[in-house]
Amino acid sequence: MERYPPIADHGLIGDLQTAALVSSQGVVDWFAAPRFDSPSIFAALLDHDRGGYFRLAPEGKDGSWRQLYYPDSAVLVTRFMSPDGVGEVVDCMPPDRTGQVTDRHTLIRVVRAVRGTVRFVMECRPRFDYARTGHKLDLRPEGAAFHAPAITAHLQGTLPLERDGEDVRGEVTLHEGQVAGVVLTVCRPGGPAPPPPTESSVKDTMWGVVDFWHRWVRTSRYRGRWTDMVHRSAITLKLLTYAPTSAPIAAATMGLPEQIGGERNWDYRYTWIRDGSLSVRALLDLGYVDEAVAFTRWLGDRMHDAAAGGEPFQIMYRVDGDPELDEEILEHFEGYRGSYPVRAGNAAADQLQLDIYGEALYALSESRELGLHMGYHGWKGLSRTLDWLADSWDRPDEGIWETRGGRQDFTFSRVMCWTAFDCGLRLADQWRRPADTARWTTARDTILDQVMERGWNDAEQALVQHYGGDVLDASLLLIPRLRFLAPMSPAWLTTLDAIDRKLVSDSLVYRYDPAASPDGLRGSEGTFSLCTFLYVDALVRAGRLAQARYTFEKMHTYANHVGLFAEEIGPDGGQLGNFPQAFTHLSLIMAATTLDNALDQAHGRPGGEEAAPWSTGQTTPDAPL
């Protein structure tokens, strides 16, 4: 068992309320329950010695590993090949189909000998509450139970179990065609133990999981050139969405570093207004209407709550809408490969990030495609929010990247405030709702003039990160999608050229240069995968199709072995940051659909010309701005 496998050396499984990472050596080294944002049960990825893990793998070190998903599903297959035989570990979590909150979550692990003879070893070493709480083992013939104060984990199966302190291990030798397995079920303390699994019940459950995912993927309307990558990204977004509220989290993990040994180690298991709002467009592009509608309703509830209290949105919430995300440092964890501190919770929730109002209104405006109309009280909440923004948009803030080096007049924040008013005005007109449209129009137009005057740098011939500066920022790659500037206007094309000069490295895109624009944190970071896909989208809209396609294809070579992306790509091509990251996968979908439509249109194929230019990637020139 490798102490710290590469971040990318994992697959993701989940049940739509929580998730686990499984390394390509058959180790569950991250699992939190009963929710994504709950304290961990297995966290060896953050501290090998203290964090706890669940290993099910062939005995010995000789041999090679391969990992794949059962096609179009979230069932993970880890294969082991050695001179004595070939073995498989199949992992999955049955999704809850009721959409109701449940405290019972099940992780199924099945092993089989495909060829020859394979001896498997199982170790289950839970460490509850981020390894801060001890547990007691109750080992009986029917299985093991790990009792902690706030949660109980039951381990049952066909492997013989033996005590190892307060943990459990087991071994089994399988010959070709033989199968064994274990089922780990977590639930509230004092709850009834699950019925002992049988070979047939486990088999039926696993095929039920496959059927669930196949049925869901079949509803996708994507028929483009990159079906496997797009559908894997869609499944990943679904896995990272909390079914009872339809709130997507930013990533399944916490504490994984943006630089090995550095301090940029955040907790991403929460719902960002920004990330979730942009996911609406990606979901609609694929035809996942129910998911898009459900999130817009969650978003509307947050907007109503904020407006009723007279305060703005928080930038992020827990999956149930709870705004409390107090940040603490887990001082007893050494961090992934010494990347300390490990943070649980996220203090950035208290930051002022004015761009989130633009993303939120952008998401709500997308609901027009569905024929949705916001109710009267919902509209009043939206209207109050924009009235507040009319008084507040011209303020320094922490910006999209959540810098901790002080507030600035960030250009992207102003652009998104413009988007908020622009979308709000269109919704007021189309839904025939009462609004102070004169005030919103004045704010929108004033922002446009201000950005083009104060956010423009003559030396770079580009819009820059913040007023008075000369640093480029990749967040501005969203400008043509938002229609702030026409995609072929001179001002935008020279900005795109400047980003290409300063932030692009072999098609990979940095979000900004921390050395040139200090953000209050030590160290550097890798290229941002989100920004690379936004770059593809912007290239398409600028009519640079060949460059866009090559960049998109090259980016695929940085995906891990099962098609997943973390937040960043390091200098060695390895993945960095929390894993897998929803923002990366939703931007992949957006780039793929934009590029597909443009290529279809360029080649005279049907489909590329049906949707509106600003949402599909058509590059019809507007008058230069």
TAZIRA-V611682 format. One record per backbone hydrogen bond with DSSP energy under -1.0 kcal/mol. CO is the residue of the C=O (numbers start at 0). NH is the residue of the N-H. E is the energy in kcal/mol with one decimal. If there is no record, write none. Layout:
CO & NH & E
CO & NH & E
//
This chain:
5 & 8 & -1.8
7 & 9 & -1.3
8 & 23 & -1.5
10 & 21 & -2.4
12 & 19 & -2.6
14 & 95 & -1.5
15 & 242 & -3.1
16 & 35 & -1.2
17 & 14 & -1.8
19 & 12 & -2.3
21 & 10 & -2.3
22 & 25 & -2.0
25 & 55 & -2.1
26 & 22 & -3.0
26 & 28 & -1.0
27 & 53 & -1.5
28 & 44 & -2.1
29 & 20 & -2.2
30 & 40 & -3.5
30 & 41 & -1.8
34 & 37 & -1.7
38 & 32 & -1.1
39 & 129 & -1.2
40 & 126 & -3.2
41 & 30 & -2.2
42 & 45 & -2.0
42 & 46 & -1.3
45 & 334 & -1.7
46 & 50 & -3.0
50 & 42 & -1.1
51 & 43 & -1.7
52 & 124 & -3.0
53 & 27 & -2.8
54 & 122 & -2.6
56 & 120 & -3.5
63 & 80 & -2.8
65 & 78 & -3.8
67 & 76 & -3.4
74 & 69 & -2.9
75 & 90 & -2.9
76 & 67 & -2.7
77 & 88 & -2.6
78 & 65 & -2.5
79 & 86 & -2.5
80 & 63 & -2.3
83 & 116 & -2.0
84 & 81 & -2.1
85 & 113 & -2.8
85 & 114 & -1.6
86 & 79 & -3.1
87 & 111 & -1.9
88 & 77 & -3.1
89 & 109 & -2.5
90 & 75 & -2.4
91 & 107 & -2.7
104 & 185 & -2.6
106 & 183 & -2.7
107 & 91 & -1.7
108 & 181 & -2.8
109 & 89 & -3.3
110 & 179 & -2.7
111 & 87 & -2.3
112 & 176 & -3.3
114 & 85 & -2.1
117 & 173 & -3.0
118 & 58 & -3.5
119 & 171 & -2.0
120 & 56 & -2.3
121 & 169 & -2.1
122 & 54 & -2.7
123 & 167 & -1.8
124 & 52 & -1.0
127 & 131 & -1.1
127 & 132 & -1.8
128 & 131 & -1.3
135 & 146 & -3.1
137 & 144 & -1.9
139 & 142 & -1.6
142 & 139 & -2.8
143 & 154 & -3.1
144 & 137 & -2.7
145 & 152 & -2.2
146 & 135 & -2.1
150 & 147 & -2.1
151 & 186 & -2.5
152 & 145 & -3.2
153 & 184 & -2.7
154 & 143 & -2.8
155 & 182 & -3.5
161 & 168 & -2.2
163 & 166 & -1.7
166 & 163 & -2.6
167 & 123 & -2.9
168 & 161 & -2.6
169 & 121 & -3.2
171 & 119 & -3.0
173 & 117 & -2.6
174 & 177 & -3.0
177 & 112 & -1.8
179 & 110 & -3.2
180 & 157 & -2.5
181 & 108 & -2.7
182 & 155 & -2.2
183 & 106 & -3.0
184 & 153 & -3.3
185 & 104 & -2.0
186 & 151 & -2.7
187 & 190 & -1.7
197 & 201 & -2.5
198 & 202 & -2.1
199 & 203 & -2.6
200 & 204 & -2.2
201 & 205 & -2.6
202 & 206 & -2.3
203 & 207 & -1.7
204 & 208 & -2.0
205 & 209 & -2.1
206 & 210 & -2.4
207 & 211 & -2.2
208 & 212 & -2.1
209 & 213 & -2.5
210 & 214 & -2.5
211 & 215 & -1.8
212 & 216 & -2.8
213 & 217 & -2.0
215 & 218 & -1.2
216 & 219 & -2.1
225 & 229 & -2.6
226 & 230 & -2.8
227 & 231 & -2.1
228 & 232 & -2.1
229 & 233 & -2.4
230 & 234 & -2.6
231 & 235 & -2.1
232 & 236 & -2.5
233 & 237 & -2.3
234 & 238 & -2.7
235 & 239 & -1.5
237 & 240 & -1.6
239 & 248 & -3.1
241 & 244 & -1.3
241 & 245 & -2.2
246 & 241 & -2.6
249 & 581 & -2.7
252 & 267 & -1.3
256 & 576 & -2.6
258 & 261 & -2.9
262 & 264 & -2.1
263 & 257 & -1.3
265 & 254 & -2.4
267 & 250 & -1.7
269 & 249 & -1.7
270 & 316 & -2.0
271 & 275 & -2.4
272 & 276 & -2.2
273 & 277 & -2.1
274 & 278 & -1.4
276 & 279 & -1.0
277 & 281 & -1.2
278 & 282 & -2.8
279 & 283 & -2.5
280 & 284 & -2.3
281 & 285 & -1.2
282 & 287 & -2.6
285 & 220 & -2.8
286 & 288 & -1.8
287 & 291 & -1.7
288 & 292 & -3.0
289 & 293 & -2.5
290 & 294 & -2.0
291 & 295 & -2.1
292 & 296 & -1.8
293 & 297 & -1.9
294 & 298 & -3.0
295 & 299 & -2.5
296 & 300 & -2.1
297 & 301 & -1.8
298 & 302 & -2.3
299 & 303 & -2.5
300 & 304 & -2.5
301 & 305 & -2.5
302 & 306 & -2.6
303 & 307 & -2.4
304 & 308 & -1.4
305 & 310 & -1.4
314 & 272 & -2.6
316 & 270 & -2.9
317 & 320 & -2.4
321 & 317 & -2.9
324 & 345 & -2.1
327 & 343 & -2.8
328 & 330 & -1.5
329 & 332 & -1.7
334 & 337 & -2.1
335 & 338 & -1.2
337 & 339 & -1.3
341 & 329 & -2.9
343 & 327 & -3.0
345 & 348 & -1.5
346 & 349 & -1.7
347 & 350 & -2.0
351 & 397 & -2.9
352 & 355 & -1.4
353 & 356 & -1.2
354 & 358 & -1.7
355 & 359 & -2.4
356 & 360 & -2.2
357 & 361 & -2.3
358 & 362 & -2.3
359 & 363 & -2.3
360 & 364 & -2.4
361 & 365 & -1.3
364 & 367 & -1.5
365 & 368 & -1.8
366 & 369 & -1.2
366 & 371 & -1.7
367 & 370 & -1.5
374 & 378 & -2.8
375 & 379 & -2.2
376 & 380 & -1.8
377 & 381 & -2.1
378 & 382 & -3.1
379 & 383 & -2.5
380 & 384 & -1.9
381 & 385 & -2.2
382 & 386 & -2.2
383 & 387 & -2.3
384 & 388 & -2.3
385 & 389 & -2.0
388 & 392 & -2.2
392 & 394 & -1.4
396 & 407 & -2.4
397 & 402 & -1.3
398 & 401 & -1.6
407 & 396 & -2.7
407 & 409 & -1.5
408 & 466 & -2.2
409 & 413 & -1.6
410 & 414 & -2.5
411 & 415 & -2.5
412 & 416 & -1.7
413 & 417 & -2.4
414 & 418 & -2.0
415 & 419 & -2.2
416 & 420 & -2.1
417 & 421 & -2.6
418 & 422 & -2.9
419 & 423 & -2.4
420 & 424 & -2.5
421 & 425 & -1.8
422 & 426 & -2.5
423 & 427 & -2.5
424 & 428 & -1.9
425 & 429 & -2.7
426 & 430 & -3.0
427 & 432 & -1.7
434 & 436 & -1.9
435 & 439 & -2.1
436 & 440 & -2.6
437 & 441 & -2.1
438 & 442 & -2.3
439 & 443 & -2.7
440 & 444 & -2.5
441 & 445 & -2.4
442 & 446 & -2.3
443 & 447 & -1.9
444 & 448 & -2.0
445 & 449 & -2.5
446 & 450 & -3.0
447 & 451 & -2.1
448 & 452 & -1.4
449 & 453 & -3.5
450 & 454 & -1.8
453 & 467 & -1.1
454 & 463 & -2.4
456 & 460 & -1.6
456 & 461 & -1.6
461 & 456 & -2.9
464 & 410 & -2.5
465 & 468 & -1.9
470 & 464 & -3.7
472 & 475 & -1.4
473 & 476 & -2.0
474 & 477 & -1.7
475 & 478 & -1.9
477 & 481 & -1.9
478 & 483 & -1.6
485 & 488 & -1.8
488 & 492 & -2.6
489 & 493 & -2.3
490 & 494 & -1.3
491 & 495 & -2.8
492 & 496 & -2.1
493 & 497 & -2.0
494 & 498 & -2.5
495 & 499 & -2.2
496 & 500 & -2.0
497 & 501 & -2.5
498 & 502 & -2.7
502 & 509 & -2.8
504 & 507 & -2.0
507 & 504 & -3.6
508 & 527 & -2.3
510 & 473 & -2.6
512 & 516 & -2.0
518 & 403 & -2.6
526 & 568 & -2.2
527 & 531 & -1.6
528 & 532 & -1.9
529 & 533 & -2.1
530 & 534 & -2.1
531 & 535 & -1.8
532 & 536 & -2.1
533 & 537 & -2.4
534 & 538 & -2.6
535 & 539 & -2.3
536 & 540 & -1.9
537 & 541 & -1.5
538 & 543 & -2.6
539 & 542 & -2.0
542 & 544 & -1.2
543 & 547 & -2.2
544 & 548 & -2.9
545 & 549 & -2.2
546 & 550 & -2.3
547 & 551 & -2.4
548 & 552 & -2.8
549 & 553 & -2.5
550 & 554 & -2.0
551 & 555 & -1.1
553 & 556 & -1.2
554 & 557 & -1.7
555 & 558 & -1.2
559 & 562 & -2.1
563 & 559 & -2.4
564 & 580 & -2.1
566 & 528 & -2.0
567 & 575 & -2.4
568 & 526 & -2.1
569 & 572 & -2.1
573 & 569 & -3.7
575 & 567 & -2.6
580 & 584 & -1.6
581 & 585 & -2.9
582 & 586 & -2.0
583 & 587 & -1.8
584 & 588 & -1.9
585 & 589 & -2.3
586 & 590 & -2.6
587 & 591 & -2.7
588 & 592 & -2.5
589 & 593 & -2.2
590 & 594 & -2.7
591 & 595 & -2.8
592 & 596 & -2.2
593 & 597 & -2.0
594 & 598 & -2.6
595 & 599 & -2.7
596 & 600 & -2.3
597 & 601 & -2.5
598 & 602 & -1.9
599 & 604 & -3.4
600 & 603 & -1.2
611 & 614 & -1.5
611 & 615 & -1.1
612 & 616 & -1.5
//
